[in-house]
Structure formats: C-alpha cells, structure tokens
Amino acid sequence: MAQDDSKYTKPGVRERIKDRVMKGTKGGKAGQWSARKAQLVASEYKKAGGGYKGGEGKKQKSLKKWGKEDWQTKDQYEKGKKAATAAKKAKDKKS
C-alpha cells in the first residue's frame, strides 16, 4: 500500500475503494490519480464507515475546502463573462 495506513481506521476498506475508483474514468483517465478521484475515495470511504485516527489531517481538510468551492464549466464561465461585459456596456451607455 502506497500511503501510511496508520491514519485510517479501516485501511483495507479504503484501499479497495481506491483501487475501484482508480480503475474508473470518473474524475480522470483510468489509472490516473487526480484531486477529483481523491475526493471520490474520501467520500465513499466515509460512507463505508471509515474514518481517520486523530481526526482529519491537513490533506483531508484541504480536499474538503476545495470541494466546497464554487466550480464552473468553461461554458458557464464564458456566459458569466459575456453577461458582465454586457452589463458594463449598458452602464457606460447610461453615463
């Protein structure tokens, strides 16, 4: 096992979940690790009753914070950018 298993309450369960997630393509290519896959492993591990000895570590807290951010697709970003530009033009036109 690649990581220090002493921080997990159920290291075997976590390793099985990680292996399954790594084989899938959700969150990246099969066999390729990503932040999204780490998020999926953490979520499924928690649902399976797993936990962390001594509470969540710095990496787990960082991953949780990252997951709570307001993420957008490129299309959503572009749409918002166009709306902001149109609003600015309308405001400038009034002046």
Distance bins in CASP14 RR format, pairs under 12 A and 6 or more apart:
PFRMAT RR
TARGET T0000
AUTHOR 0000-0000-0000
RMODE 2
METHOD distances of the structure
MODEL  1
1 7 0 0 0 0 0 1 0 0 0 0 0
1 8 0 0 0 0 1 0 0 0 0 0 0
1 11 1 0 0 1 0 0 0 0 0 0 0
1 12 0 0 0 0 1 0 0 0 0 0 0
1 14 0 0 0 0 1 0 0 0 0 0 0
1 15 1 0 1 0 0 0 0 0 0 0 0
1 16 0 0 0 0 0 1 0 0 0 0 0
1 18 0 0 0 0 1 0 0 0 0 0 0
1 19 0 0 0 0 0 1 0 0 0 0 0
2 11 0 0 0 0 0 1 0 0 0 0 0
2 14 0 0 0 0 0 1 0 0 0 0 0
2 15 0 0 0 0 1 0 0 0 0 0 0
2 18 0 0 0 0 1 0 0 0 0 0 0
2 19 0 0 0 0 0 1 0 0 0 0 0
2 22 0 0 0 0 0 1 0 0 0 0 0
2 33 0 0 0 0 1 0 0 0 0 0 0
3 11 0 0 0 0 1 0 0 0 0 0 0
3 12 0 0 0 0 0 1 0 0 0 0 0
3 14 0 0 0 0 1 0 0 0 0 0 0
3 15 0 0 0 0 1 0 0 0 0 0 0
3 18 0 0 0 0 1 0 0 0 0 0 0
3 33 0 0 0 0 0 1 0 0 0 0 0
3 38 0 0 0 0 0 1 0 0 0 0 0
3 41 0 0 0 0 0 1 0 0 0 0 0
3 52 0 0 0 0 0 1 0 0 0 0 0
3 59 0 0 0 0 1 0 0 0 0 0 0
4 11 0 0 0 0 1 0 0 0 0 0 0
4 14 0 0 0 0 0 1 0 0 0 0 0
4 52 0 0 0 0 0 1 0 0 0 0 0
4 53 0 0 0 0 0 1 0 0 0 0 0
4 57 0 0 0 0 0 1 0 0 0 0 0
4 59 0 0 0 0 0 1 0 0 0 0 0
5 11 1 1 0 0 0 0 0 0 0 0 0
5 12 1 0 0 1 0 0 0 0 0 0 0
5 13 0 0 0 0 0 1 0 0 0 0 0
5 14 0 0 0 0 1 0 0 0 0 0 0
5 15 1 0 0 1 0 0 0 0 0 0 0
5 18 0 0 0 0 0 1 0 0 0 0 0
5 52 0 0 0 0 0 1 0 0 0 0 0
5 53 0 0 0 0 1 0 0 0 0 0 0
6 52 0 0 0 0 0 1 0 0 0 0 0
6 53 1 0 0 1 0 0 0 0 0 0 0
6 54 0 0 0 0 0 1 0 0 0 0 0
7 14 0 0 0 0 1 0 0 0 0 0 0
7 45 0 0 0 0 0 1 0 0 0 0 0
7 50 0 0 0 0 0 1 0 0 0 0 0
7 51 0 0 0 0 1 0 0 0 0 0 0
7 52 1 0 1 0 0 0 0 0 0 0 0
7 53 1 0 1 0 0 0 0 0 0 0 0
7 54 1 0 0 1 0 0 0 0 0 0 0
7 55 0 0 0 0 1 0 0 0 0 0 0
7 56 0 0 0 0 1 0 0 0 0 0 0
7 57 1 0 0 1 0 0 0 0 0 0 0
7 58 0 0 0 0 0 1 0 0 0 0 0
7 59 0 0 0 0 1 0 0 0 0 0 0
7 60 0 0 0 0 1 0 0 0 0 0 0
8 14 1 0 1 0 0 0 0 0 0 0 0
8 15 0 0 0 0 1 0 0 0 0 0 0
8 16 0 0 0 0 0 1 0 0 0 0 0
8 17 0 0 0 0 0 1 0 0 0 0 0
8 18 0 0 0 0 0 1 0 0 0 0 0
8 41 0 0 0 0 0 1 0 0 0 0 0
8 42 0 0 0 0 0 1 0 0 0 0 0
8 45 1 0 0 1 0 0 0 0 0 0 0
8 46 0 0 0 0 0 1 0 0 0 0 0
8 48 0 0 0 0 0 1 0 0 0 0 0
8 49 0 0 0 0 0 1 0 0 0 0 0
8 50 1 0 0 1 0 0 0 0 0 0 0
8 51 1 0 0 1 0 0 0 0 0 0 0
8 52 1 0 0 1 0 0 0 0 0 0 0
8 53 1 0 0 1 0 0 0 0 0 0 0
8 54 0 0 0 0 0 1 0 0 0 0 0
8 55 0 0 0 0 0 1 0 0 0 0 0
8 56 0 0 0 0 0 1 0 0 0 0 0
8 57 0 0 0 0 0 1 0 0 0 0 0
8 60 0 0 0 0 0 1 0 0 0 0 0
9 45 0 0 0 0 1 0 0 0 0 0 0
9 46 0 0 0 0 0 1 0 0 0 0 0
9 48 0 0 0 0 0 1 0 0 0 0 0
9 49 1 0 0 1 0 0 0 0 0 0 0
9 50 1 0 1 0 0 0 0 0 0 0 0
9 51 1 0 1 0 0 0 0 0 0 0 0
9 52 1 0 0 1 0 0 0 0 0 0 0
9 53 1 0 0 1 0 0 0 0 0 0 0
9 54 0 0 0 0 1 0 0 0 0 0 0
9 55 0 0 0 0 1 0 0 0 0 0 0
9 56 0 0 0 0 0 1 0 0 0 0 0
10 16 0 0 0 0 1 0 0 0 0 0 0
10 17 0 0 0 0 1 0 0 0 0 0 0
10 18 0 0 0 0 0 1 0 0 0 0 0
10 44 0 0 0 0 0 1 0 0 0 0 0
10 45 1 0 0 1 0 0 0 0 0 0 0
10 46 0 0 0 0 0 1 0 0 0 0 0
10 47 0 0 0 0 0 1 0 0 0 0 0
10 48 1 0 0 1 0 0 0 0 0 0 0
10 49 1 0 0 1 0 0 0 0 0 0 0
10 50 1 0 1 0 0 0 0 0 0 0 0
10 51 1 0 0 1 0 0 0 0 0 0 0
10 52 0 0 0 0 0 1 0 0 0 0 0
10 53 0 0 0 0 0 1 0 0 0 0 0
11 17 0 0 0 0 0 1 0 0 0 0 0
11 18 0 0 0 0 0 1 0 0 0 0 0
11 45 0 0 0 0 1 0 0 0 0 0 0
11 48 0 0 0 0 0 1 0 0 0 0 0
11 50 0 0 0 0 1 0 0 0 0 0 0
11 51 0 0 0 0 0 1 0 0 0 0 0
11 52 0 0 0 0 0 1 0 0 0 0 0
11 53 0 0 0 0 0 1 0 0 0 0 0
12 18 0 0 0 0 1 0 0 0 0 0 0
12 19 0 0 0 0 1 0 0 0 0 0 0
12 45 0 0 0 0 1 0 0 0 0 0 0
12 48 0 0 0 0 0 1 0 0 0 0 0
12 50 0 0 0 0 1 0 0 0 0 0 0
13 19 0 0 0 0 0 1 0 0 0 0 0
13 20 0 0 0 0 0 1 0 0 0 0 0
13 41 0 0 0 0 0 1 0 0 0 0 0
13 44 0 0 0 0 1 0 0 0 0 0 0
13 45 1 0 0 1 0 0 0 0 0 0 0
13 46 0 0 0 0 0 1 0 0 0 0 0
13 47 0 0 0 0 0 1 0 0 0 0 0
13 48 1 0 1 0 0 0 0 0 0 0 0
13 49 1 0 0 1 0 0 0 0 0 0 0
13 50 1 0 0 1 0 0 0 0 0 0 0
13 51 0 0 0 0 1 0 0 0 0 0 0
14 20 0 0 0 0 0 1 0 0 0 0 0
14 21 0 0 0 0 0 1 0 0 0 0 0
14 38 0 0 0 0 0 1 0 0 0 0 0
14 40 0 0 0 0 0 1 0 0 0 0 0
14 41 1 0 0 1 0 0 0 0 0 0 0
14 42 0 0 0 0 1 0 0 0 0 0 0
14 43 0 0 0 0 0 1 0 0 0 0 0
14 44 0 0 0 0 1 0 0 0 0 0 0
14 45 1 0 1 0 0 0 0 0 0 0 0
14 46 0 0 0 0 1 0 0 0 0 0 0
14 47 0 0 0 0 0 1 0 0 0 0 0
14 48 0 0 0 0 1 0 0 0 0 0 0
14 49 0 0 0 0 0 1 0 0 0 0 0
14 50 1 0 0 1 0 0 0 0 0 0 0
14 51 0 0 0 0 1 0 0 0 0 0 0
14 52 0 0 0 0 1 0 0 0 0 0 0
14 60 0 0 0 0 0 1 0 0 0 0 0
15 21 0 0 0 0 0 1 0 0 0 0 0
15 22 0 0 0 0 0 1 0 0 0 0 0
15 41 0 0 0 0 1 0 0 0 0 0 0
15 45 0 0 0 0 1 0 0 0 0 0 0
15 48 0 0 0 0 0 1 0 0 0 0 0
15 50 0 0 0 0 0 1 0 0 0 0 0
16 22 0 0 0 0 0 1 0 0 0 0 0
16 23 0 0 0 0 0 1 0 0 0 0 0
16 41 0 0 0 0 0 1 0 0 0 0 0
16 44 0 0 0 0 1 0 0 0 0 0 0
16 45 0 0 0 0 1 0 0 0 0 0 0
16 48 0 0 0 0 1 0 0 0 0 0 0
16 50 0 0 0 0 0 1 0 0 0 0 0
17 23 0 0 0 0 0 1 0 0 0 0 0
17 24 0 0 0 0 0 1 0 0 0 0 0
17 37 0 0 0 0 0 1 0 0 0 0 0
17 38 0 0 0 0 0 1 0 0 0 0 0
17 40 0 0 0 0 1 0 0 0 0 0 0
17 41 1 0 1 0 0 0 0 0 0 0 0
17 42 0 0 0 0 1 0 0 0 0 0 0
17 43 0 0 0 0 1 0 0 0 0 0 0
17 44 1 0 1 0 0 0 0 0 0 0 0
17 45 1 0 1 0 0 0 0 0 0 0 0
17 46 0 0 0 0 0 1 0 0 0 0 0
17 47 0 0 0 0 1 0 0 0 0 0 0
17 48 1 0 0 1 0 0 0 0 0 0 0
17 49 0 0 0 0 0 1 0 0 0 0 0
17 50 0 0 0 0 1 0 0 0 0 0 0
18 24 0 0 0 0 0 1 0 0 0 0 0
18 31 0 0 0 0 0 1 0 0 0 0 0
18 33 0 0 0 0 1 0 0 0 0 0 0
18 37 0 0 0 0 1 0 0 0 0 0 0
18 38 0 0 0 0 1 0 0 0 0 0 0
18 40 0 0 0 0 1 0 0 0 0 0 0
18 41 1 0 1 0 0 0 0 0 0 0 0
18 42 0 0 0 0 1 0 0 0 0 0 0
18 44 0 0 0 0 1 0 0 0 0 0 0
18 45 0 0 0 0 1 0 0 0 0 0 0
18 48 0 0 0 0 0 1 0 0 0 0 0
19 30 0 0 0 0 0 1 0 0 0 0 0
19 31 0 0 0 0 1 0 0 0 0 0 0
19 33 0 0 0 0 0 1 0 0 0 0 0
19 37 0 0 0 0 0 1 0 0 0 0 0
19 41 0 0 0 0 1 0 0 0 0 0 0
19 44 0 0 0 0 0 1 0 0 0 0 0
20 26 0 0 0 0 0 1 0 0 0 0 0
20 30 0 0 0 0 0 1 0 0 0 0 0
20 31 0 0 0 0 0 1 0 0 0 0 0
20 37 0 0 0 0 0 1 0 0 0 0 0
20 40 0 0 0 0 1 0 0 0 0 0 0
20 41 0 0 0 0 1 0 0 0 0 0 0
20 44 0 0 0 0 1 0 0 0 0 0 0
20 45 0 0 0 0 0 1 0 0 0 0 0
20 48 0 0 0 0 0 1 0 0 0 0 0
21 27 0 0 0 0 1 0 0 0 0 0 0
21 28 0 0 0 0 0 1 0 0 0 0 0
21 30 0 0 0 0 1 0 0 0 0 0 0
21 31 0 0 0 0 1 0 0 0 0 0 0
21 32 0 0 0 0 0 1 0 0 0 0 0
21 33 0 0 0 0 1 0 0 0 0 0 0
21 34 0 0 0 0 1 0 0 0 0 0 0
21 36 0 0 0 0 1 0 0 0 0 0 0
21 37 1 0 1 0 0 0 0 0 0 0 0
21 38 0 0 0 0 1 0 0 0 0 0 0
21 39 0 0 0 0 1 0 0 0 0 0 0
21 40 1 0 1 0 0 0 0 0 0 0 0
21 41 1 0 1 0 0 0 0 0 0 0 0
21 42 0 0 0 0 1 0 0 0 0 0 0
21 43 0 0 0 0 1 0 0 0 0 0 0
21 44 1 0 0 1 0 0 0 0 0 0 0
21 45 0 0 0 0 1 0 0 0 0 0 0
22 28 0 0 0 0 1 0 0 0 0 0 0
22 29 0 0 0 0 0 1 0 0 0 0 0
22 30 1 0 0 1 0 0 0 0 0 0 0
22 31 1 0 1 0 0 0 0 0 0 0 0
22 32 0 0 0 0 1 0 0 0 0 0 0
22 33 1 0 0 1 0 0 0 0 0 0 0
22 34 0 0 0 0 1 0 0 0 0 0 0
22 36 0 0 0 0 0 1 0 0 0 0 0
22 37 1 0 0 1 0 0 0 0 0 0 0
22 38 0 0 0 0 0 1 0 0 0 0 0
22 40 0 0 0 0 1 0 0 0 0 0 0
22 41 0 0 0 0 1 0 0 0 0 0 0
23 29 0 0 0 0 0 1 0 0 0 0 0
23 30 1 0 1 0 0 0 0 0 0 0 0
23 31 1 0 0 1 0 0 0 0 0 0 0
23 32 0 0 0 0 0 1 0 0 0 0 0
23 33 0 0 0 0 0 1 0 0 0 0 0
23 37 0 0 0 0 0 1 0 0 0 0 0
23 40 0 0 0 0 0 1 0 0 0 0 0
24 30 1 0 1 0 0 0 0 0 0 0 0
24 31 1 0 0 1 0 0 0 0 0 0 0
24 32 0 0 0 0 1 0 0 0 0 0 0
24 33 0 0 0 0 0 1 0 0 0 0 0
24 34 0 0 0 0 0 1 0 0 0 0 0
24 36 0 0 0 0 0 1 0 0 0 0 0
24 37 0 0 0 0 1 0 0 0 0 0 0
24 40 0 0 0 0 1 0 0 0 0 0 0
24 41 0 0 0 0 0 1 0 0 0 0 0
25 31 0 0 0 0 1 0 0 0 0 0 0
25 32 0 0 0 0 1 0 0 0 0 0 0
25 34 0 0 0 0 0 1 0 0 0 0 0
25 36 0 0 0 0 0 1 0 0 0 0 0
25 37 0 0 0 0 1 0 0 0 0 0 0
25 40 0 0 0 0 0 1 0 0 0 0 0
26 32 0 0 0 0 0 1 0 0 0 0 0
26 34 0 0 0 0 1 0 0 0 0 0 0
26 36 1 0 0 1 0 0 0 0 0 0 0
26 37 1 0 0 1 0 0 0 0 0 0 0
26 39 0 0 0 0 0 1 0 0 0 0 0
26 40 1 0 0 1 0 0 0 0 0 0 0
26 41 0 0 0 0 0 1 0 0 0 0 0
26 43 0 0 0 0 0 1 0 0 0 0 0
26 44 0 0 0 0 0 1 0 0 0 0 0
27 33 0 0 0 0 1 0 0 0 0 0 0
27 34 1 0 1 0 0 0 0 0 0 0 0
27 35 0 0 0 0 1 0 0 0 0 0 0
27 36 1 1 0 0 0 0 0 0 0 0 0
27 37 1 0 1 0 0 0 0 0 0 0 0
27 38 0 0 0 0 1 0 0 0 0 0 0
27 39 0 0 0 0 1 0 0 0 0 0 0
27 40 1 0 0 1 0 0 0 0 0 0 0
27 41 0 0 0 0 0 1 0 0 0 0 0
28 34 1 0 1 0 0 0 0 0 0 0 0
28 35 0 0 0 0 1 0 0 0 0 0 0
28 36 1 0 0 1 0 0 0 0 0 0 0
28 37 1 0 0 1 0 0 0 0 0 0 0
28 38 0 0 0 0 0 1 0 0 0 0 0
28 39 0 0 0 0 0 1 0 0 0 0 0
28 40 0 0 0 0 0 1 0 0 0 0 0
29 36 0 0 0 0 0 1 0 0 0 0 0
29 37 0 0 0 0 1 0 0 0 0 0 0
30 37 0 0 0 0 0 1 0 0 0 0 0
31 37 0 0 0 0 1 0 0 0 0 0 0
32 38 0 0 0 0 0 1 0 0 0 0 0
33 39 0 0 0 0 0 1 0 0 0 0 0
33 40 0 0 0 0 0 1 0 0 0 0 0
33 41 0 0 0 0 1 0 0 0 0 0 0
34 40 0 0 0 0 1 0 0 0 0 0 0
34 41 0 0 0 0 0 1 0 0 0 0 0
34 63 0 0 0 0 0 1 0 0 0 0 0
34 66 0 0 0 0 0 1 0 0 0 0 0
35 41 0 0 0 0 0 1 0 0 0 0 0
35 42 0 0 0 0 0 1 0 0 0 0 0
35 59 0 0 0 0 0 1 0 0 0 0 0
35 62 0 0 0 0 1 0 0 0 0 0 0
35 63 1 0 0 1 0 0 0 0 0 0 0
35 64 0 0 0 0 0 1 0 0 0 0 0
35 65 0 0 0 0 0 1 0 0 0 0 0
35 66 1 0 0 1 0 0 0 0 0 0 0
35 67 0 0 0 0 1 0 0 0 0 0 0
35 69 0 0 0 0 0 1 0 0 0 0 0
35 71 0 0 0 0 0 1 0 0 0 0 0
36 42 0 0 0 0 0 1 0 0 0 0 0
36 43 0 0 0 0 0 1 0 0 0 0 0
36 63 0 0 0 0 1 0 0 0 0 0 0
36 66 0 0 0 0 1 0 0 0 0 0 0
36 67 0 0 0 0 1 0 0 0 0 0 0
36 71 0 0 0 0 0 1 0 0 0 0 0
37 43 0 0 0 0 0 1 0 0 0 0 0
37 44 0 0 0 0 0 1 0 0 0 0 0
37 63 0 0 0 0 0 1 0 0 0 0 0
38 44 0 0 0 0 0 1 0 0 0 0 0
38 45 0 0 0 0 0 1 0 0 0 0 0
38 59 0 0 0 0 1 0 0 0 0 0 0
38 60 0 0 0 0 1 0 0 0 0 0 0
38 62 0 0 0 0 1 0 0 0 0 0 0
38 63 1 0 1 0 0 0 0 0 0 0 0
38 64 0 0 0 0 0 1 0 0 0 0 0
38 66 0 0 0 0 1 0 0 0 0 0 0
38 67 0 0 0 0 0 1 0 0 0 0 0
39 45 0 0 0 0 0 1 0 0 0 0 0
39 46 0 0 0 0 0 1 0 0 0 0 0
39 59 0 0 0 0 0 1 0 0 0 0 0
39 60 0 0 0 0 0 1 0 0 0 0 0
39 62 0 0 0 0 0 1 0 0 0 0 0
39 63 1 0 1 0 0 0 0 0 0 0 0
39 64 0 0 0 0 1 0 0 0 0 0 0
39 65 0 0 0 0 0 1 0 0 0 0 0
39 66 1 0 0 1 0 0 0 0 0 0 0
39 67 1 0 0 1 0 0 0 0 0 0 0
39 68 0 0 0 0 0 1 0 0 0 0 0
39 69 0 0 0 0 0 1 0 0 0 0 0
39 71 0 0 0 0 0 1 0 0 0 0 0
40 46 0 0 0 0 0 1 0 0 0 0 0
40 47 0 0 0 0 0 1 0 0 0 0 0
40 63 0 0 0 0 0 1 0 0 0 0 0
40 67 0 0 0 0 0 1 0 0 0 0 0
41 47 0 0 0 0 0 1 0 0 0 0 0
41 48 0 0 0 0 0 1 0 0 0 0 0
41 50 0 0 0 0 0 1 0 0 0 0 0
41 59 0 0 0 0 0 1 0 0 0 0 0
41 60 0 0 0 0 0 1 0 0 0 0 0
41 63 0 0 0 0 1 0 0 0 0 0 0
42 48 0 0 0 0 0 1 0 0 0 0 0
42 49 0 0 0 0 0 1 0 0 0 0 0
42 50 0 0 0 0 1 0 0 0 0 0 0
42 51 0 0 0 0 1 0 0 0 0 0 0
42 52 0 0 0 0 1 0 0 0 0 0 0
42 56 0 0 0 0 1 0 0 0 0 0 0
42 57 0 0 0 0 0 1 0 0 0 0 0
42 59 0 0 0 0 1 0 0 0 0 0 0
42 60 1 0 0 1 0 0 0 0 0 0 0
42 61 0 0 0 0 0 1 0 0 0 0 0
42 62 0 0 0 0 0 1 0 0 0 0 0
42 63 1 0 0 1 0 0 0 0 0 0 0
42 64 1 0 0 1 0 0 0 0 0 0 0
42 66 0 0 0 0 0 1 0 0 0 0 0
42 67 0 0 0 0 0 1 0 0 0 0 0
43 49 0 0 0 0 0 1 0 0 0 0 0
43 50 0 0 0 0 0 1 0 0 0 0 0
43 51 0 0 0 0 0 1 0 0 0 0 0
43 60 0 0 0 0 0 1 0 0 0 0 0
43 63 0 0 0 0 1 0 0 0 0 0 0
43 64 0 0 0 0 1 0 0 0 0 0 0
43 67 0 0 0 0 0 1 0 0 0 0 0
44 50 0 0 0 0 1 0 0 0 0 0 0
44 51 0 0 0 0 0 1 0 0 0 0 0
45 51 1 0 0 1 0 0 0 0 0 0 0
45 52 0 0 0 0 1 0 0 0 0 0 0
45 56 0 0 0 0 0 1 0 0 0 0 0
45 60 0 0 0 0 0 1 0 0 0 0 0
45 63 0 0 0 0 0 1 0 0 0 0 0
46 52 0 0 0 0 1 0 0 0 0 0 0
46 55 0 0 0 0 0 1 0 0 0 0 0
46 56 0 0 0 0 1 0 0 0 0 0 0
46 60 0 0 0 0 1 0 0 0 0 0 0
46 63 0 0 0 0 0 1 0 0 0 0 0
46 64 0 0 0 0 0 1 0 0 0 0 0
50 56 0 0 0 0 0 1 0 0 0 0 0
50 60 0 0 0 0 0 1 0 0 0 0 0
51 57 0 0 0 0 0 1 0 0 0 0 0
51 60 0 0 0 0 1 0 0 0 0 0 0
52 58 0 0 0 0 0 1 0 0 0 0 0
52 59 0 0 0 0 0 1 0 0 0 0 0
52 60 1 0 0 1 0 0 0 0 0 0 0
52 61 0 0 0 0 0 1 0 0 0 0 0
52 63 0 0 0 0 0 1 0 0 0 0 0
52 64 0 0 0 0 0 1 0 0 0 0 0
53 60 0 0 0 0 0 1 0 0 0 0 0
54 60 0 0 0 0 0 1 0 0 0 0 0
55 61 0 0 0 0 1 0 0 0 0 0 0
56 62 0 0 0 0 1 0 0 0 0 0 0
56 63 0 0 0 0 1 0 0 0 0 0 0
56 64 1 0 0 1 0 0 0 0 0 0 0
56 65 0 0 0 0 0 1 0 0 0 0 0
57 63 0 0 0 0 1 0 0 0 0 0 0
57 64 0 0 0 0 0 1 0 0 0 0 0
58 64 0 0 0 0 0 1 0 0 0 0 0
58 65 0 0 0 0 0 1 0 0 0 0 0
59 65 0 0 0 0 0 1 0 0 0 0 0
59 66 0 0 0 0 0 1 0 0 0 0 0
60 66 0 0 0 0 0 1 0 0 0 0 0
60 67 0 0 0 0 0 1 0 0 0 0 0
61 67 0 0 0 0 0 1 0 0 0 0 0
61 68 0 0 0 0 0 1 0 0 0 0 0
62 68 0 0 0 0 0 1 0 0 0 0 0
62 69 0 0 0 0 0 1 0 0 0 0 0
63 69 0 0 0 0 0 1 0 0 0 0 0
70 76 0 0 0 0 0 1 0 0 0 0 0
70 77 0 0 0 0 0 1 0 0 0 0 0
71 77 0 0 0 0 1 0 0 0 0 0 0
72 78 0 0 0 0 1 0 0 0 0 0 0
72 79 0 0 0 0 1 0 0 0 0 0 0
72 80 0 0 0 0 1 0 0 0 0 0 0
72 81 0 0 0 0 0 1 0 0 0 0 0
73 79 0 0 0 0 1 0 0 0 0 0 0
73 80 0 0 0 0 0 1 0 0 0 0 0
74 80 0 0 0 0 0 1 0 0 0 0 0
74 81 0 0 0 0 0 1 0 0 0 0 0
75 81 0 0 0 0 0 1 0 0 0 0 0
75 82 0 0 0 0 0 1 0 0 0 0 0
76 82 0 0 0 0 0 1 0 0 0 0 0
76 83 0 0 0 0 0 1 0 0 0 0 0
77 83 0 0 0 0 0 1 0 0 0 0 0
77 84 0 0 0 0 0 1 0 0 0 0 0
78 84 0 0 0 0 0 1 0 0 0 0 0
78 85 0 0 0 0 0 1 0 0 0 0 0
79 85 0 0 0 0 0 1 0 0 0 0 0
79 86 0 0 0 0 0 1 0 0 0 0 0
80 86 0 0 0 0 1 0 0 0 0 0 0
80 87 0 0 0 0 1 0 0 0 0 0 0
80 88 0 0 0 0 0 1 0 0 0 0 0
81 87 0 0 0 0 0 1 0 0 0 0 0
81 88 0 0 0 0 0 1 0 0 0 0 0
82 88 0 0 0 0 0 1 0 0 0 0 0
82 89 0 0 0 0 0 1 0 0 0 0 0
83 89 0 0 0 0 0 1 0 0 0 0 0
83 90 0 0 0 0 0 1 0 0 0 0 0
84 90 0 0 0 0 0 1 0 0 0 0 0
84 91 0 0 0 0 0 1 0 0 0 0 0
85 91 0 0 0 0 0 1 0 0 0 0 0
85 92 0 0 0 0 0 1 0 0 0 0 0
86 92 0 0 0 0 0 1 0 0 0 0 0
86 93 0 0 0 0 0 1 0 0 0 0 0
87 93 0 0 0 0 0 1 0 0 0 0 0
87 94 0 0 0 0 0 1 0 0 0 0 0
88 94 0 0 0 0 0 1 0 0 0 0 0
88 95 0 0 0 0 0 1 0 0 0 0 0
89 95 0 0 0 0 0 1 0 0 0 0 0
END
